[in-house]
Amino acid sequence: MTKTRLEAFSDGVLAIIITIMVLDIKAPEGGNWADLKPLLPESLSYVLSFLFVGIYWGNHHHLLHTVKRVSPAIMLANLHLLFWLSWLPVATSWMGKSHFSPASVSAYAFIALLCAVAYSLLQNRILKSTIHASPLQQALQKQVPKMVIATGVCLLAIPMAFVHPLISGVLFLAQSLVWLIPDKNVEEALNREAQE
């Protein structure tokens, strides 16, 4: 499989995930602004998940740029990540419809944790596929502490949902902000390799 095909497939799955999430939000029956109020929890849940998927898409894009050859192990690790991301519409819908109940928020945090673990496994598989040390490999290694922190935040968000769902929400946003801007080290390493 070529890298381009892997990217196209992944982009398609992520686009479908976002589409499913927004299609789950139904328009209100009435024609007044007040009729939008019941949609607030579902809309907030969607915004959080849209941000979450968008961040994964951007970082996944940068990560796949480091791949020289797509091995079966990379394909499986990528599918593993897409599998957990594809559960987000279910968790997003439940969280919004239940008005952020502790159980739904902890389930969302659990899926977020599995997504973080799957992304780490994909990155690890890509690192292992590199034969020699390169600027790209070093750039990916620099992301490991960020991944450990993000995974820990998701793990902490699971029990915190039962203390108060808002605590988990703040943890989700903190994790998102850490990953919002893709790592510049990867971009710089790609530019260096292109110049050589």
N, C-alpha and C positions, 0 to 999 in steps of 0.2 A: 504494500500500500504506500502511496506517496504521501508526503507531508501535506500537500495541498488538499488531498481528498480527506485526510483526517481533520484538517481545519474546517473544511466545508461542512462535513458531517456534524462536527461539534457546534459550529455556528448555527446550523439548522436546528439542532436539538435545543440549544439555548433560546433561540427565537421562538420556538414552539412553547417552551416553558413559560416565557413571558406572556405570550398570547393567551395561553390557557388561564393564567392567573387573572388577566384583565377581563376575559370573557365570563369569568365566574361572578363578577360584580354586575348585578342587574340594575338597570335604570329605575328610578323611583316612579311610582304610579302617578303621583300628582305633578302639578306644574309650578309649584312654589319653591322658593329657596329652602324653606323649612323642611320640605320633603327630602332634601339631601342629607339631613342630620343622621338618619338611621344608617346611612352608608359610610359614615365616618370611620368606624372600626375596620370595616373591610378595606376602605381606601388607605388607611394608615398601614394596615397589614400588607397591602399591595405595594405601597411606596417602599416599605422596608425590604420586601422581597425583590422588587425591581432593582433597587440599589445593590442588594446582595448578589443577584445574578449578573448585573452589569459589571460589578467589580470582578467576579470570577471570569467573566468573558474577557475583560481587558488583561488581566494577569495571565489567563490561559493563552491568550494571543501572544503575549511576550514569551511565555514559557515555550510554546511550540516553535517559536523562531530559533530556539537553541537546538532543536532536534536536527541532526544531520541525516539520520536514517530511521525510519519507523520500523521498529521491531514488533513481533507479536506481543512481547511483554508491555511495550508502550501502548499498543492498541488496547490491551486488556485493562491496563491502569487507567487509560482515558475513558473507557466504557464504564469502569467502576465509578469514576468521578461523575460522569453523566447520569448514571443510575441514581446516585444519591441526590443530585441536583433535580432530577425529574420528580422527586417526592415533594419538592418545595410547594408546588401548587396545592397539594392536599393540605399540608401544614399551614400554608398561608390562608386558605379558605377557612379551615377550622378555627384558626386564631381570630380571624376577622368576625366570623359568624358567632363565635362564643364570647365576643367582646373581651378577648385576651384573658381567658380563663387560665388559671395556673397550669392545668393539665395540658392545654393546647400550646401554651408558651413553652413549657418544658419539652413537649414533643418537637416543637419547632427548633429549640436549642439542640435537641438530640440529633435532628437531621442536619443542622448546621455543623455540629461536631463531626458527624460522619463525612460531610462534604470536605471539611478541613483536613481530616485524616486522609481521605481519598486524594485530595490535591497534593498532600505531602508525599503520598506513595507514588503518584505520577511524577512529581519532581525528582524523587529519589531514583525512580526507574530511568528517567532521562539522564540524570547524573551518572548512573552506572553504565549507560550506553556510550559514554564518552571515553575513548581509549586513552587519551593523553590529557594532562592538565591544560586548560585553556582559560583565557579571560572569561569566557562564558561560564565555565564550570565554577570558577572562583566567584563570579557574580551570583550564581545560584546558591552557592554555599553561604553567602552573606544573608540570604533570605531565611535561613533555617531558624535563627532566633525569633524572627517575626512570625514564622509559622508555629513555633512552639507556644508563643504568647497567645496567638489567635486561637489555637486549639484549647489552651487552658481557659481562655475567656468563655468559649462555648461550653466547656465542661462545667465551669462555675455557674453559667446561666441556667443550667438544668435545675439544680436545687433552689437557686435564687428565685425562680418562677413561683415557688410555693411560699417564699417569704413575702414577695410582692412582685407581680409581673413587670412592673415598671423598672425594677432593678435589672431584670433580664433585658428589657428594651434598651436601657442605657448601655449595658454590656454589648449588645448587638451593634449599636451605633459606634461605640468605641472601637470594636473590632473592624467595622466597615471603614472608619476613618484611617486606621492603620494601613489598610490595603487599597484605599481609594485611588491613590496615584501609583501606577505600576513602577516597580523598582527601576531607577535610572541606571543602576549598575549594569543591568541586563542590556539596556539600550546602548550604553557606552561600549560594552563588550562587543555587541553586534556591529557597531560602527567601526571599532578597531579591527575586527576580523574582516570586514568588507574592504578596508583599506590595505590589508596585507596581501 
